[in-house]
Amino acid sequence: MHDDARNDLAARRRPELLFQRPGNCATRPPLCSAGRAARGGGRSEVLSRVADAVFWMSRYLERADNVARFIDVNEHLTLDLQGAVAEQWGPLVYTTGDHEPYFKRYGELTRSNVLQFLTFDADNPNSILGCVQRARENARAIREIISSEMWEQINRFYLLMRDASRAPASDHVRRIVEDVKLHSHLIQGVLDTTMSHGEAWHFANIGRLIERADKTSRILDVKYYILLPDTRDVGTPLDIVQWSALLKSASALEMYRKSKGRITPAKVAEFLILDRDFPRSMRYCLVHAEESLHEITGTPAGSFGNRAEQQLGRMRAAMDFTSIDDVVHQGLHEFIDRYQTELNAAGEAIYDVFFARPELPVAS
């Protein structure tokens, strides 16, 4: 990995904005008032906490699933390359944006260190165990909002990861990854089939899609900027293996083959950035996150009533009128950098509109 590439990525990649405000809700009024609050009807602190917990429950679960996918693909990639690349574990740490705490605690980039950090490190809030634990804490705070089946599935997931953490991650990483992916699919299925698709479901959907969009963009940028050891490898079998691994990390390889055929960097980038139908593409995530936002507020499509709708609407419009040629002309690295900056701004706007506690008037 080139030192200048690593330094530039480290300077720009920060952990996601964790604007969560934890807190248990003593009572559970109907969540439907949250949308009215966003339209100017006043905001209850309890309702803000409920919306916050639903959003982050879903986002943490998606984050755990994505980390497991990155690990799974990297394990297979390391075996496939069989020493063709000297280092393949560093990019996983840079992808999550947690490189600084990693180097402070572990120093050397080794398989066992990286796996432990990303799976079971209690001091890493973005480890799989950390994400599942925080998802469970948020789910427990809204037991009356989510279905009992969903709570049971999340709780079972946490207990499984807690028990698995008693042994080093490197001893059974394949089993860990398969368990995480399986339970993520189960929880998503339970969410979709046992909860009414009202405001609570839409907040969960927004959290999941924003997290997914963030991780898809990160893994694309890491592949472009770090994984390829030398520009002379572009178009070689090594390059194809790595682009295939990237598609696998997004569960996209099969759908890509069906729609695009031969693997080329431009086509892979187009598929993961601009595809209208693939559920992990950056464009798809924006489109459906914006749709859920409008379902919550009742604002007509094509207009906006708050800063969150304005920010997501701008991003969606830009995606709708962007081609892969535009991305290549601007530079993939620069395009993704701007996308992540705007996605963080959208996250801040969602927090301000729905989750921030209203300021109390100062007594005179």
Steps between C-alpha positions, in 0.01 A plus 500: 500500500641841404583725799365813331171326421468382859576843643252676273224253579568520873476877491156489341340186645343572835258279688137558412326782683367335813230751579301255711350621824438185707229485758219273606145614445281469806183515295418402144256738334419437133800580285283662232536840668867509403415572137263777598776648714731514201231691311494765773247360745732488799737227611481280809830400660364148552398472135845620394660232714279229353578606144869520589503149649321346200736671257815391682381150575469442127822681414711304749360170372586599143849603609564162665389325182727713282805442721437125481479520121829687476671237716350213303614633165846585630544146630416358158709763321807420709466132417442566129800727459733269695765760572459706183430800724707557812228665710125460486393569860571872520219602263241344732603733782507803270157413361336544841690822570639358826868486403617742770365306802614177338863608471497637855389166644639240261775660296582237241249404231463123530212265426436411864520863620271637230245222542485549877468876461218477246305219664524494880701800622288649779675837465418525130143630461500390137597138568235239424441434869492873576245564224274211603518605866398856414225380269365288787514796742298712259254217435446450872414869536217463246360157585144633465573634151665199340346153484578239764638275225748765401615560858550127550704473181724795589549371853587154368749659260671689782526193724651302213767765438572537872558128537712489183724778632637270772738351244737698273328607179775355282417151630149493351462800271311312228233391747472854639451650155234248399311550828503879460375490141230245586367691799510830310279349231269349760462829686433694182237245398336517843501880488333507160238234576403564863497881524250735344671709234431823680736761639701262717569273204596795280747632759656154512512493121674837483762393753569177314527666158724787611737255666498278193568792266790609717661156505456443125675829428779424748585160360503644146743771602724262688523271197583790274751662732668225701442143390670524162874489572619643168335675205668242276261240646193672350318254273707201613355186664597649836287806428203287392524287815488812716206656315320166534570505873357849522179383332480203735528729802179668387336167404502645150711261292216284373270792413788682336579201281136473393472865400854607401686183407876549488665666800655839427573778751266750330209256487549394862506862611188575296317204649583580864451875464219559251294182458129568549398152614783342699422550873858576602583757237563853624222638281241241607569573867451873450179460303332276754628690804347815355172319434482386863578853617206636300276225637584617851440870442228485236683752283417444129771339291710750308479762774642545849377624834817471707876488463518120504264473202689775322838330546387153395300648212806680366708184521235293325457759224875506443505121472205499260690720254847353542658252261805283556683720249435797731641301793812400306553856377471637853706215642357203691693593811379861493142401420481262797665753729230755418227236534615407850519865606144557379379177662643613833321832453175310439559306822549823692181641349298191599630536854412870514149450361393186684729412790648818652346604827331838472681774686326619812438875530739680732325648799533875517 
